[in-house]
Amino acid sequence: MKLVYEKSRPGRRASSLPRPEVPAAEVPEELRRASPPRLPEISEPELVRHFTALADRTFGVDTGFYPLGSCTMKHNPRVNERVVNLPGFRDLHPLQEEEASQGALELMWRLQEILAEIVGLPSVSLQPAAGSQGELTGLLLMRAYFADRGEGDQRREIVIPDTAHGTNPASVTMAGYKLVDVKTDPRGNVDVDDLRGKVGPQTAGLMLTNPSTLGLFDEGIEEITRIFHEAGALMYYDGANLNAICGISRPGDFGFDIVHFNLHKTFSQPHGGGGPGGGPIAVRERLEPYLPVPAVVREGEAFRLDYERPKTIGKVRGFCGPFGVFVRSYAYIRSYGPALREMSEVAVLNANYLLARLKDTYEAPFDRLCMHEFVLSGRKLKREHGVTTLDVAKRLMDYGFHPPTIYFPLIVAEALMIEPTETEAKETLDAFADAMLAIAREAAGQSELLKEAPHVRPVKRLDEVRAAKQPVVRYRFEQHEVPQGAGEARQLEAQKGA
Ligand SMILES: Cc1ncc(COP(=O)(O)O)c(C=O)c1O
């Protein structure tokens, strides 16, 4: 497919605007461009076709099943978009005075209250913009808390299991802590014996997601909490997997002191490909004084922003945080109402259904019921037929499915991490399971089909390392000639605007 620059022809326009009647702004001579920018010149029908063709080639949760483990790619209800586009929300300026933004403040306050209830911790800050920023914020709270107690120099270590998501160790390092790795035991839980030897007066805290990235709820969570709290350390809950437990169990009840939410996952939000995220945190009373400012507080019937927190770690995000994400998450949660538990129950049911259909063909490294996602290993296919998990993932694209997360968590060889979410119908789950089983049969008889997949997608097998390390994301004009007549047409256009 040609780039829009390659389709460009001098003088073509999508629309022609009348000359503005206001005088052009005075731009100082030294700041003026020497020549107009080389923008593509294209007619409206060609422009529409260009972007429609691009849209046809992409894959998203609106085009098909997207079981990308740990990313919770669920359906984004359209009612959320209706609500977020109400003029009172959409057109609100972040510097609008409090009296004129009571509805927005009330929504944020209510969201804080709901999130506190969901995780069983009393105080919430909506500010962090993503799960990873919630992690960093939580760790900065730990630092502020221990510094206040005179233990800042002593408590320098954070313990993380070997199944942790990559952002966990990154956040620990960014917050200036030393990382201590703890192993996973043969049932997929944190290895408590390994843990005991690693927790002491030097420990600031634990960072754990539960259910883990293996999709397993840690059976030793009470013992783990006891070990950390007896050592005077804090417990941080990575809430990326909260979709498994809403309305069923609460991290605050099983001992965690700080929790982050991934609003964009658990409570829906178009977030694939870097869309806006939300990573609020909830904390126990003793950590509240250190939360970022401003807090949204209620006084009688009114709502206001409170900056009076002398011990705050400061701001972590501009204004109050990603407001559009708050509105969509609030709408999502309120649509469920008291039945929010069903969201998690169905997510867990869907995952277990798929696991049951697939575990005899692909190995399940831990023979347990899973939570909202599960991890399989493709090592049998590799051993017996020389077919890798990457080949399976690529072949799934030919069957019309987005591949699951692969080669993560790192402790499972040839890992496939599958998260169907609660918004998928049984027919979709069956079609996916049928495809996975068909691919396993192909691996046995026609392995070259897998090796060369995908066959029917616009982009075939890529050099993924090169694509990640040397992405070409801009058109290099210097490598292309200026087409005849292009300069004049653009010059003319620039003059018209002037
Ligand atoms: C287990 C886990 N923790 C943390 C994160 C980081 O969240 P975010 O992408 O919102 O920064 C993710 C993201 O995929 C995750 O899966």
The ligand as an SDF file (V2000), in Angstrom:
LIG
                    3D

 16 16  0  0  0  0  0  0  0  0999 V2000
    0.6680   -7.2970   35.7040 C   0  0  0  0  0  0  0  0  0  0  0  0
    0.8400   -5.8870   35.1640 C   0  0  0  0  0  0  0  0  0  0  0  0
    1.3210   -4.9320   35.9710 N   0  0  0  0  0  0  0  0  0  0  0  0
    1.4780   -3.6580   35.5520 C   0  0  0  0  0  0  0  0  0  0  0  0
    1.1630   -3.2820   34.2630 C   0  0  0  0  0  0  0  0  0  0  0  0
    1.3990   -1.8540   33.8340 C   0  0  0  0  0  0  0  0  0  0  0  0
    0.2070   -1.1890   33.5610 O   0  0  0  0  0  0  0  0  0  0  0  0
    0.1220    0.0160   32.4950 P   0  0  0  0  0  0  0  0  0  0  0  0
    0.2580   -0.6010   31.1450 O   0  0  0  0  0  0  0  0  0  0  0  0
   -1.1970    0.6460   32.7430 O   0  0  0  0  0  0  0  0  0  0  0  0
    1.2620    0.9550   32.8010 O   0  0  0  0  0  0  0  0  0  0  0  0
    0.6680   -4.2470   33.3690 C   0  0  0  0  0  0  0  0  0  0  0  0
    0.3570   -3.8820   31.9630 C   0  0  0  0  0  0  0  0  0  0  0  0
    0.1400   -4.6640   31.1000 O   0  0  0  0  0  0  0  0  0  0  0  0
    0.4910   -5.5780   33.8350 C   0  0  0  0  0  0  0  0  0  0  0  0
   -0.0050   -6.5300   33.0400 O   0  0  0  0  0  0  0  0  0  0  0  0
  1  2  1  0
  2  3  1  0
  2 15  2  0
  3  4  2  0
  4  5  1  0
  5  6  1  0
  5 12  2  0
  6  7  1  0
  7  8  1  0
  8  9  2  0
  8 10  1  0
  8 11  1  0
 12 13  1  0
 12 15  1  0
 13 14  2  0
 15 16  1  0
M  END
$$$$
